[in-house]
Amino acid sequence: MAPRALFNPNAFKYTFFTILYVIASASHAQEAKKIIAFGDSLTAGAGLDQGEGFTDQLEDTLNQYGLKVDVVNAGVSGDTSSGGLARLEWVLDSVDNIDLVILELGANDALRGLPPKITRRNIDKMVSILKERKIPTLLAGMVAPPNFGEQFISEYNPIFPDVAKKYDVLLYPFFLDGVAGIRELNQSDLMHPNPRGVKIIVDKIAPYVLEALVRVQKP
């Protein structure tokens, strides 16, 4: 079973279009919102051409909504949560005026069978660093493949909702929701989404990104 979202897009305080109006109205008088997408190959856009990856499609989609956003691609192919933790503060120090970080890591931990307690420790530490720096965060969750066994799944899957609840950050329950395991939405390796798959991811995660940006604008 996929982890339960702490945040339900169907229960927004604002409707989807009201959120768009609030942000777009403010954007006319402000510089572009700076979003860092920090993750692994799913964020980096492995195997995709320019304009086809997650960060490019997310930026294009939000800009089409009338928002001013700059989505920085801080994805590194093959990165584990340990690798992400090692470079997080360097990335944060390299970008000015960060409005939101989308944290997407942990898939490679599961694929390599790394102990879930290590993944939990690293995800927890990264979110705590972002919290200490007062940087709004959207945590993108992962789900262990069903063939990994009940013990691994029971230890791995709760990591993301647990950390999101602990630090009161928004959770997108499963980054590959609607795409994982569907051949026509993935590249030949069946692990990385193709442009169609990325579009589905962007369409599903966009309401969470919008809500996170609304929270940023609140006094």
Rosetta blueprint (number, residue, H / E / L):
1 M L
2 A L
3 P L
4 R L
5 A L
6 L L
7 F L
8 N L
9 P H
10 N H
11 A H
12 F L
13 K L
14 Y L
15 T L
16 F H
17 F H
18 T H
19 I H
20 L H
21 Y H
22 V H
23 I H
24 A H
25 S H
26 A H
27 S H
28 H L
29 A L
30 Q L
31 E L
32 A L
33 K E
34 K E
35 I E
36 I E
37 A E
38 F E
39 G E
40 D L
41 S H
42 L H
43 T H
44 A H
45 G L
46 A L
47 G L
48 L L
49 D L
50 Q L
51 G L
52 E L
53 G L
54 F H
55 T H
56 D H
57 Q H
58 L H
59 E H
60 D H
61 T H
62 L H
63 N H
64 Q H
65 Y L
66 G L
67 L L
68 K L
69 V E
70 D E
71 V E
72 V E
73 N E
74 A E
75 G E
76 V L
77 S L
78 G L
79 D L
80 T L
81 S H
82 S H
83 G H
84 G H
85 L H
86 A H
87 R H
88 L H
89 E H
90 W H
91 V H
92 L H
93 D H
94 S H
95 V L
96 D L
97 N L
98 I L
99 D L
100 L E
101 V E
102 I E
103 L E
104 E E
105 L L
106 G L
107 A H
108 N H
109 D H
110 A H
111 L H
112 R L
113 G L
114 L L
115 P L
116 P H
117 K H
118 I H
119 T H
120 R H
121 R H
122 N H
123 I H
124 D H
125 K H
126 M H
127 V H
128 S H
129 I H
130 L H
131 K H
132 E H
133 R L
134 K L
135 I L
136 P L
137 T E
138 L E
139 L E
140 A E
141 G L
142 M L
143 V L
144 A L
145 P L
146 P H
147 N H
148 F H
149 G L
150 E H
151 Q H
152 F H
153 I H
154 S H
155 E H
156 Y H
157 N L
158 P L
159 I H
160 F H
161 P H
162 D H
163 V H
164 A H
165 K H
166 K H
167 Y H
168 D L
169 V L
170 L E
171 L E
172 Y E
173 P L
174 F L
175 F L
176 L L
177 D L
178 G L
179 V L
180 A L
181 G L
182 I L
183 R H
184 E H
185 L H
186 N E
187 Q L
188 S L
189 D L
190 L L
191 M L
192 H L
193 P E
194 N L
195 P H
196 R H
197 G H
198 V H
199 K H
200 I H
201 I H
202 V H
203 D H
204 K H
205 I H
206 A H
207 P H
208 Y H
209 V H
210 L H
211 E H
212 A H
213 L H
214 V H
215 R H
216 V H
217 Q H
218 K L
219 P L
